[in-house]
Amino acid sequence: MAVFLISCLHPSYAGWVEHQAAHLDWLHAQVEAGALLASGPPRRDGVRAAFLIAKAEDEKAVRDWIAGDPYMVHGLTEDLTITAWDPIFGAFASESSLAGVSYEDLRRQILARFAALEEADGAASA
């Protein structure tokens, strides 16, 4: 399973209020099912938006999954972005593609990846 960062806006205040309870119930069910790792709004007054961290097989599965959110069902979401993410360090590291790798091996792999990128960038510039 891969991890995805999801963000969206909820521009309709009336729709947001009307479907908020159903949305919260959906979020709770997704956490219970293990599909949703975290969710919450930004800490800015007056902004109805959401950030979610979810697990799925691929982006299509995320899109299919999030389509069940009552806000999505009722067309109350705009600017949906879905980004595949590899949480190597921190609270979600157990979900990383490198989970269980020792720090020494992790460090070596990351530095090798960046060196390869730098080499490819240098070759492309030449």
Secondary structure as UniProt FT lines:
FT   STRAND          2..9
FT   HELIX           13..33
FT   STRAND          36..40
FT   TURN            45..46
FT   STRAND          49..56
FT   HELIX           59..66
FT   TURN            67..68
FT   HELIX           70..73
FT   TURN            74..75
FT   STRAND          78..85
FT   TURN            91..92
FT   HELIX           93..95
FT   TURN            97..100
FT   HELIX           103..125
//
